[in-house]
Amino acid sequence: MLAFSDLWSPVRLTLELATITTIVLLLIGTPVAWWLARSKWRWKEAVAAVLALPLVLPPTVLGFYLLLALGPYGPGGWIGSIVGLRSLAFTFEGLVIGSVVYSMPFVVQPIRNAFEAFGDRPLEVAATLRAPPWDSFWSVAVPLARPGFLTGAVLGFAHTVGEFGVVLMIGGNIPGETKVLSVAIYDYVETLQWAQAHILAAGMLAFSFIVILSVMVLEKRLGRAGE
């Protein structure tokens, strides 16, 4: 018999994880994308390549190194001891950190592309009007880069919802703590609970379609508005 609470718990946890991760990514990714778009440093593309590693690294490889970093003998052990934990591995906080690292390129790259698309001219005009750099950023750069922010937020949220390998490596399968949607589907399939797996998998399929359609429509409408 299907229990709604058993199905809702991983969905709620996944939505909570994706929301927090997206907010953190926008806060961290915006200055990083701005620096990558505006900096003249010769090695900035090396930094961009490091940030883009999750695009090509197998999730288990990234998850393994994150597990070492978040474990009791890594920085996560020291941070965890401050709040009374043995480490940040197999905790919701650890999942947030891992998700931020794993989804970083999906947020940074669209925002960087949006910053680069409008060039130097709008900021030069703002400077001639004696606008401070901080004011130029918020009143000129951010509005012009709105399509990148929206695309990055949608892709970051969706990628976090769908991640599996990394969250399984660093979070395990703890109900109510680290058992997110993708892990729950795997667990149901492994225990031959096909009905529960069908419900969650169908929901993920519908969600993925809606995300892809939304990004396509969003980019099309914003492209028309910018013409």
C-alpha positions in Angstrom: 0.0 0.0 0.0 1.3 3.4 -1.0 2.0 5.8 1.9 1.8 9.4 1.0 4.2 10.5 3.7 6.9 8.0 2.4 6.6 9.5 -1.1 6.3 13.1 0.0 9.4 13.1 2.3 12.0 12.8 -0.4 10.1 15.2 -2.6 10.0 17.8 0.2 13.7 17.3 1.0 14.6 17.6 -2.7 12.7 20.8 -3.2 14.3 22.2 0.0 17.8 21.2 -1.2 17.2 22.6 -4.7 15.9 25.9 -3.4 18.7 26.5 -0.9 21.3 25.4 -3.4 19.9 27.8 -6.1 19.9 30.7 -3.7 23.5 30.0 -2.6 24.6 29.5 -6.2 23.1 32.9 -7.3 24.9 34.6 -4.4 28.2 33.0 -5.1 27.9 32.6 -8.8 27.1 36.2 -9.6 30.4 37.8 -8.5 32.3 34.8 -9.9 30.6 35.2 -13.3 31.1 39.0 -13.2 34.8 38.5 -12.6 35.2 35.9 -15.3 33.3 38.2 -17.8 35.3 41.4 -16.9 38.7 40.3 -15.7 41.7 40.7 -18.0 43.8 38.2 -15.9 45.5 35.7 -18.3 44.7 32.7 -16.2 41.0 33.3 -15.7 40.1 30.6 -18.2 41.9 28.1 -16.0 39.6 29.1 -13.1 36.6 28.8 -15.4 37.8 25.3 -16.4 38.1 24.3 -12.7 34.5 25.5 -12.1 33.3 23.6 -15.2 34.8 20.3 -14.1 31.5 18.9 -12.9 30.3 19.0 -16.5 32.7 16.2 -17.5 33.8 14.5 -14.3 31.8 11.3 -13.5 29.6 12.1 -10.5 31.2 9.3 -8.5 34.6 10.8 -8.9 33.4 14.2 -7.8 31.4 12.6 -5.0 34.4 10.7 -3.8 36.6 13.8 -3.4 33.7 15.7 -1.8 33.3 12.8 0.6 36.9 13.1 1.6 36.6 16.8 2.0 33.4 16.7 4.0 34.5 13.6 6.1 36.0 13.6 9.6 39.6 14.0 8.3 38.8 16.8 5.9 37.7 20.4 6.3 34.2 19.1 6.9 35.3 17.4 10.0 36.7 20.6 11.5 33.6 22.6 10.5 31.3 19.9 11.8 33.1 19.8 15.2 32.1 23.5 15.6 28.4 22.6 15.5 28.8 19.3 17.4 28.9 17.0 14.4 31.6 14.4 13.6 31.7 15.7 10.0 29.5 17.2 7.3 29.3 14.0 5.4 25.9 12.2 5.5 24.2 15.4 6.6 21.8 17.8 4.8 24.4 20.6 5.1 26.9 18.3 3.3 24.3 17.8 0.6 24.0 21.6 0.1 27.8 22.0 -0.2 28.0 19.1 -2.7 25.1 20.4 -4.7 26.6 23.9 -4.9 29.9 22.5 -6.3 28.1 20.1 -8.6 25.7 22.6 -10.1 28.0 25.6 -10.2 28.7 25.6 -13.9 25.0 25.5 -14.7 24.6 28.8 -13.0 27.9 30.6 -13.6 28.1 30.0 -17.3 24.7 31.5 -18.3 25.3 34.5 -16.1 28.8 35.0 -17.5 27.5 34.7 -21.0 24.8 37.3 -20.3 27.4 39.7 -18.8 29.7 39.3 -21.8 26.8 39.8 -24.3 26.1 43.4 -23.7 29.8 44.4 -23.9 31.5 47.5 -22.4 29.3 50.3 -23.9 26.5 50.4 -21.3 29.0 50.6 -18.4 31.0 53.2 -20.2 27.9 55.3 -20.6 27.1 54.9 -16.9 30.6 56.0 -16.0 30.3 59.1 -18.1 27.2 59.9 -16.0 29.4 59.6 -12.9 27.6 56.5 -11.7 29.7 54.6 -9.1 30.8 51.1 -10.1 28.5 49.4 -7.6 25.5 51.4 -8.8 26.4 50.7 -12.4 26.4 47.0 -11.6 23.0 46.9 -10.0 21.2 49.4 -12.3 22.8 48.5 -15.6 24.6 45.2 -15.6 22.1 43.1 -13.6 19.0 44.2 -15.6 20.8 43.6 -18.9 21.9 40.2 -17.7 18.4 39.2 -16.5 18.1 36.3 -19.1 21.3 34.8 -17.8 20.1 35.0 -14.2 16.7 33.4 -15.0 18.3 30.6 -17.1 21.0 30.0 -14.5 18.4 29.8 -11.7 16.2 27.4 -13.6 19.1 25.1 -14.7 20.7 25.2 -11.3 17.4 24.2 -9.6 16.6 21.5 -12.1 20.1 20.0 -12.0 20.0 19.8 -8.2 16.7 18.1 -8.3 18.0 15.5 -10.8 21.4 14.8 -9.3 22.1 11.2 -8.1 25.7 10.1 -7.9 27.1 12.9 -5.9 24.3 13.0 -3.3 24.4 9.3 -2.9 28.2 9.4 -2.3 28.2 12.2 0.2 24.7 11.8 1.7 23.9 8.1 1.6 20.3 7.1 2.1 19.0 8.5 5.4 15.2 9.0 5.4 14.3 12.6 6.2 17.9 13.8 6.2 19.6 12.8 2.9 17.2 10.6 1.0 16.4 12.8 -1.9 14.1 12.0 -4.8 16.6 10.4 -7.1 18.0 8.2 -4.3 14.4 7.3 -3.3 13.7 6.1 -6.8 16.8 4.0 -6.8 15.9 2.6 -3.4 12.4 1.6 -4.5 13.7 -0.1 -7.6 16.3 -2.0 -5.6 13.6 -3.3 -3.3 11.2 -4.0 -6.1 8.6 -1.4 -5.1 7.6 -0.6 -8.6 4.5 1.4 -7.9 6.4 3.9 -5.7 9.2 4.1 -8.3 6.7 4.7 -11.1 5.1 7.6 -9.3 8.3 9.4 -8.5 9.9 8.6 -11.8 6.9 9.9 -13.7 6.9 13.1 -11.6 10.6 13.6 -12.5 9.9 13.0 -16.2 7.1 15.6 -16.2 9.3 18.0 -14.2 12.2 17.7 -16.6 9.9 18.4 -19.6 8.5 21.5 -18.0 12.0 22.8 -17.1 13.2 22.3 -20.7 10.1 23.9 -22.2 10.3 26.8 -19.7 13.9 27.6 -20.6 13.1 27.5 -24.3 10.1 29.8 -24.0 11.9 32.1 -21.6 14.9 32.5 -23.8 12.6 33.1 -26.8 10.5 35.8 -25.1 13.5 37.5 -23.6 15.2 37.5 -26.9 12.2 39.2 -28.5 12.0 41.7 -25.7 15.7 42.6 -26.2 15.2 43.3 -30.0 
